[in-house]
Amino acid sequence: MYEVYAYWNVVELEAMFNAVASLMGSGDYRGLLQTIAIVGIDAALTKAQAHRLAVAAHDGMARALVPAHTPLDGDLVLSVATG
């Protein structure tokens, strides 16, 4: 079940989201929900370590977002190391 939390009129907010979804070719805004995160660290990481960092960050998103890890939501985490 999806829910929209807002401090103003939720009906108007949902209508606005659905209007954007119809412009994008989707019938409902719920199919357009995506979360993108970038985790940067000032250290030298191997490819495996950077992957593990991204996995841990994605698990953190799962604690904060409901629903998470659905097949069509498009959640994405990138990890970047500058060292």
C-alpha positions as CSV (number, residue, x, y, z in Angstrom):
1,M,0.0,0.0,0.0
2,Y,1.3,3.4,-1.0
3,E,0.6,6.5,1.1
4,V,1.4,10.1,0.5
5,Y,2.3,12.2,3.6
6,A,2.1,16.0,3.2
7,Y,1.5,19.1,5.2
8,W,-0.9,20.5,2.7
9,N,-3.9,19.0,0.9
10,V,-3.0,15.4,0.1
11,V,-5.7,15.2,-2.6
12,E,-4.2,18.1,-4.5
13,L,-0.7,16.6,-4.1
14,E,-1.8,13.3,-5.5
15,A,-3.6,15.0,-8.4
16,M,-0.4,16.9,-9.2
17,F,1.6,13.7,-9.1
18,N,-0.9,11.9,-11.3
19,A,-0.8,14.8,-13.8
20,V,3.0,14.5,-14.0
21,A,2.6,10.7,-14.5
22,S,0.1,11.1,-17.3
23,L,2.6,13.5,-19.0
24,M,5.3,10.8,-18.7
25,G,3.0,8.1,-20.2
26,S,2.1,6.4,-16.9
27,G,-1.4,6.1,-15.6
28,D,-0.5,6.5,-12.0
29,Y,2.3,8.3,-10.1
30,R,3.3,5.3,-8.1
31,G,5.1,3.8,-11.0
32,L,7.4,6.8,-11.3
33,L,8.7,6.8,-7.7
34,Q,12.5,6.5,-7.6
35,T,15.2,7.2,-5.1
36,I,18.8,7.9,-6.1
37,A,21.6,8.1,-3.6
38,I,25.3,8.7,-4.0
39,V,27.7,7.7,-1.2
40,G,31.1,9.3,-1.4
41,I,34.1,8.5,0.7
42,D,37.6,9.9,0.9
43,A,39.5,6.6,0.9
44,A,40.9,4.1,-1.5
45,L,38.4,1.3,-2.1
46,T,38.6,-1.8,-4.3
47,K,35.7,-2.6,-6.6
48,A,34.4,-5.1,-4.1
49,Q,34.6,-2.7,-1.2
50,A,32.8,0.0,-3.2
51,H,30.1,-2.5,-4.1
52,R,29.7,-3.4,-0.4
53,L,29.4,0.3,0.5
54,A,26.6,0.7,-2.0
55,V,24.8,-2.5,-0.8
56,A,24.9,-1.1,2.8
57,A,23.6,2.2,1.7
58,H,20.8,0.5,-0.2
59,D,19.9,-1.5,2.9
60,G,19.7,1.8,4.8
61,M,17.2,3.1,2.2
62,A,15.1,0.0,2.8
63,R,14.8,1.0,6.5
64,A,13.7,4.5,5.6
65,L,11.5,3.9,2.5
66,V,8.2,1.9,2.4
67,P,7.9,0.0,0.1
68,A,11.5,-0.7,-0.8
69,H,13.2,-3.2,-3.1
70,T,10.2,-3.5,-5.4
71,P,10.9,-4.7,-8.9
72,L,9.7,-1.5,-10.7
73,D,10.6,1.3,-8.3
74,G,14.1,2.2,-9.7
75,D,15.9,2.8,-6.4
76,L,19.6,3.3,-7.1
77,V,22.7,3.8,-5.0
78,L,26.1,4.7,-6.4
79,S,29.3,4.6,-4.4
80,V,32.3,6.9,-5.2
81,A,35.8,6.7,-3.7
82,T,38.3,9.5,-4.1
83,G,41.3,7.9,-2.5
